[in-house]
Amino acid sequence: MYAAVITDFYYQLPPNMSTCPDSVCANDGGVLSIIHSGLAHVAFSLFSTDAATTADNPQVVAKIISILLLSTIALSVTAFHFVNKEWHLLRDIKLTFEGIFDRVPSLEGEVELPLLINNNGENANDGASSSSKPITLLDPANPTLVQCYSPATLVKLGTVPNLNAQQVSDLAKRSQTAQQSWKSTTFAQRRRVLRTLQKYIVAHIDEICQLCAKDSGKTQVDALLGEILTTCEKIRTLLHHGETWLESSYRPVNPMMMHKTAYVEYVPLGVLGIIAPWNYPFHNMLNHVLSGIFSGNGVITKCSEHTSWSSVYFHNICRAALEVNGFDPDLVQLCTGMAETGKALVECPFVDKIFFTGSPNVGRHVMKGAAPHLKPVVLELGGKDAMVFTEDVKLKDVFPWAMRGCFQNCGQNCCGVERLFVYESIAKEFIAAMTDKVKSLKQSCPLSENMVDCGAMVMDDQCTLVQALVDDAVSKGATVHAGGKRNTSNGGQFYEPTLLSGVKPNMRIWKEEVFGPIMCVITVPGDNDETCVQMVNDCDFGLGSSVYSASNSRALAIGSQFNTGMFTANDFGVNYLIQSLPFGGVKESGFGRFAGPEGLRACCLERSIVIDRIPGIKTTIPSPINYPMNTKQGMGFGKGLIKLFYGDSVLVKVKGIIDLIRNA
């Protein structure tokens, strides 16, 4: 149909517009002539029986090329629209031109990152001191300071302030003041700030990865995947979809209100309070800042006391991106300190909503602190995610997923795999092969050597907890095939990558979150899907899950019965990389969502709006139900309305009309 319309239009053009330029058509031996002839030959082969003769006519060639080009564009746009009904062509065109012509400033010279390592891979912090045991976080000589150290080397990195409640309140006020002007910015201005951040991140991948490795002990590849990649995708998603997600959402009206237009608008809340964990210092620093400022809010973040050193630098990147674009950098604030600092942020009257990521125990304290102020909270409280391998999988294909799921970031992942359910008929072969793979993992300081698979644990206390869980499991019949103890050869906070099988429900590790480099293999007896579902759901957490099977439909059928907030068939971890999906769980994994339209709108007040659809037509109060009222007449009129609009038959609706006439 489109080709016919375009063809008819084309042949109505004046003769001088339907021929190719002489300079192009005259050169029979040129590249353009060859392309023209080839396209014409294809076109006439499809639409004509005389391709050989017509392809020699340069005027016909030009026409065919134009027709093919226009037809292809029209058909492609139409087809893509039907395939992806969420595609917004005009939006994409606008964003493309914005990216091409609106060049963002550079942050070079605006942000100073510390020197991390010298050419020999040794520590390059001037005056740094190391310790044979973890440093006490609070400075014994000055409790107003928090000491920062590298978990891989136990080298002291520096100190940050341990802020009190008044200092937190002052920072929140400054953010609140800056937000008053920021909330009126356009989405194009907000995108400009995010694009400035993106530009800086892409230009400083190595430095940011090294900074994360230094402060949290992770490998640089883990930092690349978990810190940089996820943050860049978060920015890309907000740039591409954020404005659409925050546009007014129009809602259908009922027949009684057909003269009205109803919609929901998403209004910035004010100042968002973020309590970020320590496992991904860069991404956790920027994650809620990005969604917060894009939705028009100010953001004040309480970073973990365990990764405060790097958080200061990452925070400065955000402030610099605002400042170089002409906006008040006070919009974003950083609180460093211990638990009391976080408590002060939750209770601060200038903070309008709290986003917390951490343990269920601390999450309950956050709720308790917010309750007297009726302050809303979003809680992401970790998980004990299950990965299932059914008997029909190809083991060599799933080995890498088991390794990545359990040992990414040394197991310190909210959505890391803590329970690996392997069907009975393949369990023995799986464990035998996996034992060699786990034993082959290399562990050392992530900045000192090139070949490092697993880094250090951020918290020394977490190593102690992991050891207690492993020891409890072994005492109750579990088998350690690899690892199972601290790695003392590197001098830092390391726990060996561990493979544990024979895990049963009576063991602590079946129920409690490990948050360490432990692969817990649980055998599913009889290769039974129903048994597998029961075993997976026997858990207080419910964040993510995944099932691997030769049949996608079987994997989905199993996973759809899991009581988790997220599920993936034949894949792992992609939920979070698809930032259009909401992230969150159920039960002990918390409530509320971030990411996706749900997460972005969670940063806003959802305000319902109703206006007149047609000028001059307004709602009036009929006299039977207006004050002063006649009860008999008012009841008769009201019943007539209900019958007319909600009666389930024509007869009832007619009776309703009669009641309205009688009591009008």
C-alpha positions, 0 to 999 in steps of 0.5 A: 500500500505504501509503495503504491502511494509513493509511486503514484506521488513520484510520477506526478512530480515535474519531469525535472524533479524525477530525474537524476543529476547529469553529473551522477547519471552520466558516469556509467563507470562510477560507484554511484552508477554501479549502486544505482544499476544494482538497486534498479536491477533488484527492484525490477526483478521484484516488480517487473518482468523486464529488468534488463532493459529498464535498468539501463535507463538512468531516469528510471534508475533514479526513480526506482532508487527514490521509490525504494528508499521512501518505501523502505523508510515508510515500511520500516517505521510502520513495522517497528511501530507495530512491533514496539508500541512504546516507541516514540519516534518524535522523542527519539528524533529530539533526543538524537538532535539534542545529543548531536548539537547540544554538546555538554561541558567537560569536567576535566580539571573540575574533579581531582581524583587521588593517586592510587597506585604507582607503576610498581602496583604499590600503594601511592598514598603519601604517609599511608600506614598499614596495620596487621588487623582492621583499623577501628573506624572511629578515630580513638584520638578524635571521635569526630572523625571516621578512619578509612582503610583499604580492606585488601591491604589494611592501609589507612586511606584517610579520614572523613567527618563523623557528622552529628544531627545538627550538621546533617540538618544544615546540609539538608537545608542547603539541599532544600534551598537549592531544590526550590530553583532546580524543581523548575528546570526543564528535562533538557537541562536535567539531561544535560547534567546527566550527560555531563556525568556520563561523559566524565565516567566514560573518560575515567573508567580506569580511575573509577575502577581503581578507586572502587578496588582500593576502597572496597577490595573488589577486583577491577573487573567487578568494578567495571561490571557492577559499578561502571556498566550499571551506572552508565545504563542507568544514565542512558535509560533516564536520558532516553525514557525518564521524561516520558515516565514523568509525563502526566498520565491521563486516566479514563473517566466514567460516563457521569464525568465525561465532560472532565479530563483526568490525569496524574502529574508527578511532582518532586517531593523535595529532598530525598534521603539516601542511606547507601550500602558499602558493596558498590560505592560508586554505583550506590553513590550515584544510583539514587542521585541520578533518579533523584535529581532527574525527577526534580529533587534534592538528594542527601546521601549517607554513605557507608562508613566502610567506603566513605573515602571513595564516596567523597570523590564520587560525590564531588563528581556529581557536584561538579556536573551541576556546577559546570552547567550553571546549577547550584551544587548544593542540590546534592549533599553527602553525609559521612559518619557512623550509625548516629549520622544515618539516624539523624538523616532519617529523623531530619525534618527537611528530608521528605523520603528515605531510600535505604539499602542494607540489612533487614535489622537496620531496615526495621530501625529505619522504619522506626525512625521514620514512623513518628514523622510519617515519612515514607521509606523504600527498603531494599534489604538484601536477599538469598537468591536461588539459581536452579539447574534442571536435569536437562541443562548442558552443564558446560553452558551453566558453569560460568553462570554459577561461578559469576552468580556466586563469586561476583564481587566476592559474593557481596551482592544483594541479588547474588546467588546464595542457593544453587539448586541442582537436580539430583541426576546431575548433582554429582557431576556438577559438584566434581567439575565445580570443585576444580573451578572454585579451587582454581580461582585466584585471590589477592589484592586487586591493585597489585596483580593482573590475574585476580578473580576474587578480592577482599571482603569489605568488612572483617566482621563479615568474614567472621560471620561467613566462617560461623555459617560454614562451621555450623553447616559442616557440624551438621553434615555439609561437605566443604569441597574447596575453601572454607576458611579465611585466606591469611596469605594476603594480609587483608580481609580475605575469605577463600572462595568456597564450595559447600554441598549437602546443605539442609534446612536445619543449617543456619546457612539455609536461612541466613544471608551469607554475603560472601564467596560461598557456593551452596549446592543444594540437591533437588531429589528426584529431579522434581519441579514441585519439590524444587519450588517448595525448597526455593520458597522455604526462605524468609527472603524474596529478592531475585531468582533464576532457572536454567532449563533446556525448555524456556517454558519449563523454566518460566513455569517453575520460576513463576511459582517463586515468591520473589520480586524478580525472576530470570529464565536462563540468565542471571543478573540481567534484571538490573541491567534492564533499567526499565524494570523495577528492582525490589523484593518481598518478605525480608527483602523489603518493599518499594521499588527503584529503577524503571518508571515505578522507581522514578515515580517513587521520587515524586508525589503522585498528584491527581488532577481533574479539569473541564474538558470543554470550555463552558461546560461545568459540573453543577449540583442538581437541585434535588441534592443541593442544600437545603435538601428534600430527603425523599426527592434527593433519594429518588434522584440519587437512585435514578442516577445509580440505576442509569449509570450502573444498572445491568439491563436496559430496563433498569436504566430506563427506570433510572431515567424515569426516576430522574425525571420525576425527582428533577 
